[in-house]
Amino acid sequence: MDLTSKQRAQLRGLANSIDTVLIVGKDGIGDNLVKQANDALEARELIKGKVLENSLLSPREAAEELAPLTRSEVVQVIGTKFVLYRPSHKKDKKDKISLVSDRKKK
Protein backbone atom coordinates (compact mmCIF):
# COMPACT_ATOMS: atom_id res chain seq x y z
CA MET A 1 0.00 0.00 0.00
CA ASP A 2 1.48 3.31 -1.08
CA LEU A 3 0.23 6.53 0.41
CA THR A 4 -0.48 9.51 -1.81
CA SER A 5 0.78 12.96 -0.90
CA LYS A 6 -2.74 14.03 0.16
CA GLN A 7 -3.04 11.00 2.44
CA ARG A 8 0.41 11.67 3.93
CA ALA A 9 -0.59 15.28 4.59
CA GLN A 10 -3.80 14.11 6.30
CA LEU A 11 -1.87 11.64 8.49
CA ARG A 12 0.79 14.23 9.36
CA GLY A 13 -1.97 16.52 10.59
CA LEU A 14 -3.46 13.74 12.72
CA ALA A 15 -0.01 12.87 14.09
CA ASN A 16 0.49 16.36 15.54
CA SER A 17 -1.83 15.67 18.43
CA ILE A 18 -0.70 12.15 19.38
CA ASP A 19 1.89 11.22 21.99
CA THR A 20 5.11 9.33 21.36
CA VAL A 21 4.58 5.62 22.11
CA LEU A 22 7.78 4.05 20.74
CA ILE A 23 11.30 4.82 21.90
CA VAL A 24 14.32 3.48 20.01
CA GLY A 25 17.34 3.44 22.31
CA LYS A 26 20.91 2.17 22.14
CA ASP A 27 19.72 -1.43 21.65
CA GLY A 28 18.19 -0.49 18.31
CA ILE A 29 15.24 -2.40 16.91
CA GLY A 30 14.69 -5.76 18.59
CA ASP A 31 11.84 -8.26 18.84
CA ASN A 32 10.30 -6.46 21.82
CA LEU A 33 10.20 -3.12 19.99
CA VAL A 34 8.64 -4.73 16.90
CA LYS A 35 5.97 -6.42 19.05
CA GLN A 36 5.27 -3.16 20.87
CA ALA A 37 4.97 -1.33 17.53
CA ASN A 38 2.63 -4.00 16.12
CA ASP A 39 0.38 -3.85 19.18
CA ALA A 40 0.27 -0.05 19.08
CA LEU A 41 -0.45 0.01 15.32
CA GLU A 42 -3.29 -2.46 15.71
CA ALA A 43 -4.81 -0.40 18.50
CA ARG A 44 -4.23 3.09 17.06
CA GLU A 45 -3.31 2.78 13.35
CA LEU A 46 -1.06 5.85 13.62
CA ILE A 47 1.91 5.91 16.01
CA LYS A 48 4.75 8.27 16.75
CA GLY A 49 8.23 7.08 17.66
CA LYS A 50 11.35 8.78 18.93
CA VAL A 51 15.01 7.87 18.49
CA LEU A 52 17.23 8.69 21.47
CA GLU A 53 20.62 10.35 20.99
CA ASN A 54 22.50 7.28 22.23
CA SER A 55 20.96 5.11 19.47
CA LEU A 56 23.17 3.89 16.64
CA LEU A 57 20.33 4.48 14.16
CA SER A 58 19.18 7.78 12.70
CA PRO A 59 15.43 8.47 12.89
CA ARG A 60 15.12 7.83 9.12
CA GLU A 61 16.97 4.50 9.38
CA ALA A 62 14.88 3.42 12.37
CA ALA A 63 11.60 4.26 10.61
CA GLU A 64 12.60 2.55 7.37
CA GLU A 65 13.81 -0.55 9.23
CA LEU A 66 10.70 -0.76 11.40
CA ALA A 67 8.14 -0.20 8.61
CA PRO A 68 8.60 -3.53 6.76
CA LEU A 69 8.82 -5.44 10.05
CA THR A 70 5.42 -4.09 11.09
CA ARG A 71 3.89 -3.97 7.57
CA SER A 72 3.35 -0.23 7.97
CA GLU A 73 4.13 2.93 6.01
CA VAL A 74 6.51 5.70 7.03
CA VAL A 75 4.43 8.87 7.05
CA GLN A 76 6.99 11.39 8.27
CA VAL A 77 10.44 11.71 9.78
CA ILE A 78 11.22 15.02 11.43
CA GLY A 79 14.00 15.72 13.90
CA THR A 80 14.31 12.74 16.24
CA LYS A 81 10.72 11.60 15.68
CA PHE A 82 8.98 9.47 13.08
CA VAL A 83 5.38 8.53 12.33
CA LEU A 84 4.15 5.12 11.11
CA TYR A 85 0.71 4.19 9.76
CA ARG A 86 -1.00 0.85 9.20
CA PRO A 87 -4.76 0.40 8.74
CA SER A 88 -6.33 -1.73 11.45
CA HIS A 89 -7.66 -5.16 10.53
CA LYS A 90 -10.43 -4.98 13.13
CA LYS A 91 -13.73 -4.44 11.33
CA ASP A 92 -15.55 -3.27 14.46
CA LYS A 93 -13.03 -0.55 15.38
CA LYS A 94 -14.99 2.64 16.07
CA ASP A 95 -12.37 5.32 15.41
CA LYS A 96 -10.81 3.98 12.22
CA ILE A 97 -8.88 6.53 10.20
CA SER A 98 -10.52 7.01 6.80
CA LEU A 99 -8.01 8.29 4.31
CA VAL A 100 -8.88 10.89 1.69
CA SER A 101 -9.13 9.59 -1.85
CA ASP A 102 -6.83 11.09 -4.43
CA ARG A 103 -9.18 11.14 -7.39
CA LYS A 104 -8.90 14.09 -9.72
CA LYS A 105 -12.12 15.85 -10.68
CA LYS A 106 -12.75 16.37 -14.39
MDTraj code that builds the backbone (N, CA, C; nanometers):
import mdtraj as md
import numpy as np

residues = "MET ASP LEU THR SER LYS GLN ARG ALA GLN LEU ARG GLY LEU ALA ASN SER ILE ASP THR VAL LEU ILE VAL GLY LYS ASP GLY ILE GLY ASP ASN LEU VAL LYS GLN ALA ASN ASP ALA LEU GLU ALA ARG GLU LEU ILE LYS GLY LYS VAL LEU GLU ASN SER LEU LEU SER PRO ARG GLU ALA ALA GLU GLU LEU ALA PRO LEU THR ARG SER GLU VAL VAL GLN VAL ILE GLY THR LYS PHE VAL LEU TYR ARG PRO SER HIS LYS LYS ASP LYS LYS ASP LYS ILE SER LEU VAL SER ASP ARG LYS LYS LYS".split()
xyz = np.array([
    [0.0837, -0.1180, 0.0000],
    [0.0000, 0.0000, 0.0000],
    [0.0881, 0.1242, 0.0000],
    [0.0734, 0.2058, -0.1023],
    [0.1479, 0.3313, -0.1083],
    [0.0546, 0.4467, -0.0781],
    [0.1022, 0.5370, 0.0052],
    [0.0230, 0.6530, 0.0414],
    [0.0460, 0.7647, -0.0605],
    [-0.0607, 0.8347, -0.0932],
    [-0.0476, 0.9510, -0.1812],
    [-0.0041, 1.0704, -0.0975],
    [0.0324, 1.1782, -0.1637],
    [0.0777, 1.2963, -0.0897],
    [-0.0358, 1.3582, -0.0075],
    [-0.1588, 1.3507, -0.0603],
    [-0.2736, 1.4031, 0.0164],
    [-0.2974, 1.3200, 0.1427],
    [-0.2843, 1.1878, 0.1278],
    [-0.3043, 1.1002, 0.2438],
    [-0.1940, 1.1220, 0.3460],
    [-0.0704, 1.1387, 0.3012],
    [0.0405, 1.1673, 0.3929],
    [0.0163, 1.2977, 0.4680],
    [-0.0308, 1.3989, 0.3964],
    [-0.0593, 1.5280, 0.4594],
    [-0.1683, 1.5140, 0.5653],
    [-0.2717, 1.4350, 0.5336],
    [-0.3795, 1.4114, 0.6299],
    [-0.3248, 1.3420, 0.7548],
    [-0.2430, 1.2387, 0.7360],
    [-0.1873, 1.1639, 0.8493],
    [-0.0889, 1.2489, 0.9298],
    [-0.0124, 1.3337, 0.8632],
    [0.0792, 1.4233, 0.9357],
    [0.0012, 1.5159, 1.0273],
    [-0.1115, 1.5653, 0.9774],
    [-0.1970, 1.6520, 1.0586],
    [-0.2513, 1.5791, 1.1805],
    [-0.2941, 1.4542, 1.1604],
    [-0.3458, 1.3743, 1.2722],
    [-0.2353, 1.3415, 1.3722],
    [-0.1128, 1.3257, 1.3226],
    [-0.0006, 1.2869, 1.4092],
    [0.0434, 1.3994, 1.5021],
    [0.0087, 1.5234, 1.4691],
    [0.0494, 1.6359, 1.5540],
    [-0.0010, 1.6233, 1.6964],
    [-0.1205, 1.5683, 1.7103],
    [-0.1832, 1.5670, 1.8428],
    [-0.1612, 1.4378, 1.9210],
    [-0.0884, 1.3403, 1.8645],
    [-0.0697, 1.2146, 1.9380],
    [0.0630, 1.2138, 2.0132],
    [0.0679, 1.1328, 2.1179],
    [0.1889, 1.1219, 2.1990],
    [0.2830, 1.0168, 2.1415],
    [0.4106, 1.0293, 2.1774],
    [0.5115, 0.9329, 2.1362],
    [0.4914, 0.8035, 2.2144],
    [0.4795, 0.6906, 2.1433],
    [0.4576, 0.5625, 2.2106],
    [0.5757, 0.4674, 2.1946],
    [0.6622, 0.4918, 2.0972],
    [0.7782, 0.4049, 2.0744],
    [0.9062, 0.4825, 2.1004],
    [1.0002, 0.4185, 2.1673],
    [1.1297, 0.4818, 2.1897],
    [1.2387, 0.3855, 2.1450],
    [1.3208, 0.4300, 2.0499],
    [1.4322, 0.3482, 2.0014],
    [1.5572, 0.3967, 2.0739],
    [1.6162, 0.3084, 2.1524],
    [1.7341, 0.3438, 2.2312],
    [1.8606, 0.2852, 2.1735],
    [1.9608, 0.2659, 2.2599],
    [2.0908, 0.2175, 2.2137],
    [2.0867, 0.0725, 2.1667],
    [1.9843, -0.0032, 2.2084],
    [1.9721, -0.1426, 2.1647],
    [1.9205, -0.1545, 2.0221],
    [1.8703, -0.0458, 1.9671],
    [1.8190, -0.0493, 1.8309],
    [1.6819, -0.1132, 1.8244],
    [1.6554, -0.1811, 1.7133],
    [1.5239, -0.2404, 1.6912],
    [1.5318, -0.3909, 1.7150],
    [1.4699, -0.4347, 1.8234],
    [1.4693, -0.5764, 1.8586],
    [1.3286, -0.6328, 1.8505],
    [1.3147, -0.7589, 1.8891],
    [1.1843, -0.8257, 1.8836],
    [1.0808, -0.7571, 1.9721],
    [1.1242, -0.7118, 2.0902],
    [1.0302, -0.6458, 2.1816],
    [0.9752, -0.5167, 2.1219],
    [1.0626, -0.4392, 2.0587],
    [1.0201, -0.3123, 1.9989],
    [0.9240, -0.3380, 1.8830],
    [0.9517, -0.4395, 1.8024],
    [0.8637, -0.4735, 1.6896],
    [0.7270, -0.5174, 1.7417],
    [0.7246, -0.5988, 1.8470],
    [0.5968, -0.6424, 1.9047],
    [0.5197, -0.5238, 1.9616],
    [0.5905, -0.4356, 2.0307],
    [0.5274, -0.3163, 2.0871],
    [0.4695, -0.2284, 1.9752],
    [0.5442, -0.2132, 1.8664],
    [0.4972, -0.1331, 1.7528],
    [0.3750, -0.1976, 1.6884],
    [0.3771, -0.3302, 1.6708],
    [0.2626, -0.4004, 1.6117],
    [0.1373, -0.3844, 1.6967],
    [0.1530, -0.3999, 1.8278],
    [0.0384, -0.3847, 1.9183],
    [-0.0181, -0.2429, 1.9116],
    [0.0710, -0.1442, 1.9112],
    [0.0273, -0.0046, 1.9076],
    [-0.0397, 0.0279, 1.7739],
    [0.0147, -0.0237, 1.6640],
    [-0.0450, 0.0013, 1.5321],
    [-0.1832, -0.0625, 1.5213],
    [-0.1991, -0.1802, 1.5773],
    [-0.3294, -0.2465, 1.5712],
    [-0.4332, -0.1689, 1.6529],
    [-0.3895, -0.1138, 1.7641],
    [-0.4814, -0.0396, 1.8504],
    [-0.5102, 0.1008, 1.7976],
    [-0.4092, 0.1666, 1.7398],
    [-0.4227, 0.3089, 1.7059],
    [-0.4148, 0.3422, 1.5586],
    [-0.3549, 0.2572, 1.4778],
    [-0.3307, 0.2780, 1.3345],
    [-0.2192, 0.3779, 1.3056],
    [-0.2066, 0.4808, 1.3846],
    [-0.1057, 0.5845, 1.3620],
    [-0.0239, 0.6005, 1.4900],
    [0.1079, 0.5802, 1.4814],
    [0.1910, 0.5912, 1.6012],
    [0.3113, 0.6805, 1.5744],
    [0.3583, 0.7404, 1.6822],
    [0.4752, 0.8271, 1.6753],
    [0.5876, 0.7632, 1.7558],
    [0.7067, 0.7632, 1.6982],
    [0.8227, 0.7076, 1.7663],
    [0.9329, 0.8107, 1.7781],
    [1.0238, 0.7862, 1.8707],
    [1.1355, 0.8779, 1.8931],
    [1.2643, 0.7968, 1.8999],
    [1.3705, 0.8515, 1.8444],
    [1.5008, 0.7868, 1.8491],
    [1.5878, 0.8680, 1.9450],
    [1.6384, 0.8009, 2.0488],
    [1.7227, 0.8692, 2.1469],
    [1.8605, 0.8975, 2.0884],
    [1.9302, 0.9950, 2.1484],
    [2.0623, 1.0347, 2.0987],
    [2.1652, 0.9236, 2.1086],
    [2.1510, 0.8338, 2.2069],
    [2.2499, 0.7276, 2.2233],
    [2.2252, 0.6086, 2.1301],
    [2.1238, 0.6184, 2.0427],
    [2.0956, 0.5110, 1.9473],
    [2.1959, 0.5153, 1.8325],
    [2.2257, 0.3975, 1.7778],
    [2.3165, 0.3893, 1.6638],
    [2.2451, 0.4200, 1.5325],
    [2.1130, 0.4229, 1.5361],
    [2.0332, 0.4485, 1.4161],
    [1.9891, 0.5940, 1.4097],
    [1.9791, 0.6461, 1.2883],
    [1.9179, 0.7778, 1.2701],
    [1.7662, 0.7577, 1.2699],
    [1.6892, 0.8624, 1.2917],
    [1.5427, 0.8466, 1.2886],
    [1.4929, 0.7907, 1.1549],
    [1.5516, 0.8333, 1.0440],
    [1.5120, 0.7830, 0.9117],
    [1.5416, 0.6333, 0.8999],
    [1.6608, 0.5920, 0.9433],
    [1.6974, 0.4499, 0.9382],
    [1.6053, 0.3658, 1.0253],
    [1.5752, 0.4152, 1.1450],
    [1.4883, 0.3417, 1.2369],
    [1.3489, 0.3247, 1.1768],
    [1.2935, 0.4316, 1.1204],
    [1.1596, 0.4255, 1.0613],
    [1.1569, 0.3307, 0.9423],
    [1.2583, 0.3386, 0.8564],
    [1.2597, 0.2547, 0.7367],
    [1.2904, 0.1088, 0.7691],
    [1.3566, 0.0831, 0.8804],
    [1.3811, -0.0554, 0.9226],
    [1.2580, -0.1134, 0.9910],
    [1.1867, -0.0301, 1.0644],
    [1.0697, -0.0757, 1.1398],
    [0.9467, -0.0952, 1.0503],
    [0.9329, -0.0139, 0.9473],
    [0.8138, -0.0195, 0.8608],
    [0.7905, -0.1572, 0.7993],
    [0.8889, -0.2200, 0.7326],
    [0.8600, -0.3529, 0.6758],
    [0.8366, -0.4603, 0.7832],
    [0.9005, -0.4455, 0.8989],
    [0.8824, -0.5440, 1.0053],
    [0.7416, -0.5403, 1.0636],
    [0.6768, -0.4244, 1.0550],
    [0.5416, -0.4089, 1.1090],
    [0.4363, -0.3967, 0.9982],
    [0.4768, -0.4124, 0.8728],
    [0.3888, -0.3975, 0.7567],
    [0.3180, -0.2621, 0.7576],
    [0.3924, -0.1577, 0.7893],
    [0.3352, -0.0233, 0.7967],
    [0.4051, 0.0687, 0.6975],
    [0.3561, 0.1909, 0.6894],
    [0.4127, 0.2928, 0.6008],
    [0.4751, 0.4039, 0.6834],
    [0.5900, 0.4531, 0.6394],
    [0.6514, 0.5698, 0.7030],
    [0.5768, 0.6921, 0.6512],
    [0.5173, 0.7677, 0.7428],
    [0.4429, 0.8872, 0.7047],
    [0.5354, 1.0075, 0.7041],
    [0.6180, 1.0186, 0.8098],
    [0.6989, 1.1385, 0.8268],
    [0.8171, 1.1078, 0.9179],
    [0.9289, 1.1723, 0.8881],
    [1.0439, 1.1707, 0.9781],
    [1.0854, 1.3159, 0.9949],
    [1.0849, 1.3627, 1.1187],
    [1.1217, 1.5023, 1.1433],
    [1.1969, 1.5099, 1.2750],
    [1.3165, 1.5643, 1.2706],
    [1.3998, 1.5719, 1.3903],
    [1.4339, 1.4336, 1.4402],
    [1.4040, 1.4059, 1.5665],
    [1.4310, 1.2742, 1.6238],
    [1.3075, 1.1856, 1.6225],
    [1.1978, 1.2344, 1.5637],
    [1.0715, 1.1600, 1.5677],
    [1.0316, 1.1097, 1.4300],
    [0.9520, 1.0019, 1.4316],
    [0.8976, 0.9469, 1.3080],
    [0.7554, 0.9009, 1.3327],
    [0.6787, 0.8920, 1.2244],
    [0.5381, 0.8531, 1.2326],
    [0.5154, 0.7356, 1.1382],
    [0.4483, 0.6310, 1.1897],
    [0.4149, 0.5125, 1.1106],
    [0.2633, 0.4961, 1.1048],
    [0.2143, 0.4416, 0.9926],
    [0.0709, 0.4190, 0.9756],
    [0.0468, 0.2794, 0.9195],
    [-0.0514, 0.2119, 0.9754],
    [-0.0998, 0.0851, 0.9202],
    [-0.2485, 0.0756, 0.9503],
    [-0.3319, 0.0528, 0.8472],
    [-0.4755, 0.0401, 0.8743],
    [-0.5037, -0.0797, 0.9636],
    [-0.5977, -0.0651, 1.0529],
    [-0.6335, -0.1729, 1.1446],
    [-0.7115, -0.2804, 1.0711],
    [-0.6940, -0.4048, 1.1141],
    [-0.7660, -0.5157, 1.0530],
    [-0.8959, -0.5458, 1.1273],
    [-0.9203, -0.4764, 1.2368],
    [-1.0434, -0.4977, 1.3125],
    [-1.1580, -0.4271, 1.2408],
    [-1.2602, -0.5030, 1.2049],
    [-1.3725, -0.4437, 1.1330],
    [-1.4632, -0.3613, 1.2252],
    [-1.4646, -0.3950, 1.3540],
    [-1.5553, -0.3268, 1.4461],
    [-1.4909, -0.2082, 1.5166],
    [-1.3716, -0.1671, 1.4731],
    [-1.3030, -0.0547, 1.5382],
    [-1.3825, 0.0735, 1.5122],
    [-1.4128, 0.1462, 1.6184],
    [-1.4986, 0.2639, 1.6067],
    [-1.4284, 0.3831, 1.5429],
    [-1.3054, 0.4101, 1.5864],
    [-1.2373, 0.5318, 1.5407],
    [-1.1316, 0.5022, 1.4342],
    [-1.1721, 0.4263, 1.3321],
    [-1.0814, 0.3977, 1.2218],
    [-1.0496, 0.5262, 1.1461],
    [-0.9275, 0.5369, 1.0987],
    [-0.8882, 0.6530, 1.0195],
    [-0.9312, 0.6272, 0.8758],
    [-1.0140, 0.7156, 0.8211],
    [-1.0524, 0.7010, 0.6803],
    [-0.9705, 0.7998, 0.5991],
    [-0.8901, 0.7458, 0.5103],
    [-0.8008, 0.8287, 0.4307],
    [-0.8760, 0.8973, 0.3178],
    [-0.8289, 1.0171, 0.2816],
    [-0.8883, 1.0885, 0.1694],
    [-0.8535, 1.0158, 0.0407],
    [-0.9450, 1.0192, -0.0547],
    [-0.9129, 0.9589, -0.1849],
    [-0.8437, 1.0640, -0.2698],
    [-0.7634, 1.0180, -0.3639],
    [-0.6832, 1.1093, -0.4435],
    [-0.7321, 1.1137, -0.5869],
    [-0.8620, 1.1106, -0.6040],
    [-0.9180, 1.1140, -0.7390],
    [-0.9241, 1.2575, -0.7895],
    [-0.8856, 1.2749, -0.9128],
    [-0.8899, 1.4088, -0.9719],
    [-1.0280, 1.4316, -1.0325],
    [-1.0813, 1.5508, -1.0111],
    [-1.2123, 1.5850, -1.0684],
    [-1.1928, 1.6354, -1.2105],
    [-1.2846, 1.5941, -1.2982],
    [-1.2745, 1.6369, -1.4389],
    [-1.3676, 1.7519, -1.4667],
])
top = md.Topology()
chain = top.add_chain()
for i, resn in enumerate(residues, 1):
    res = top.add_residue(resn, chain, resSeq=i)
    for name in ("N", "CA", "C"):
        top.add_atom(name, md.element.get_by_symbol(name[0]), res)
traj = md.Trajectory(xyz[None], top)
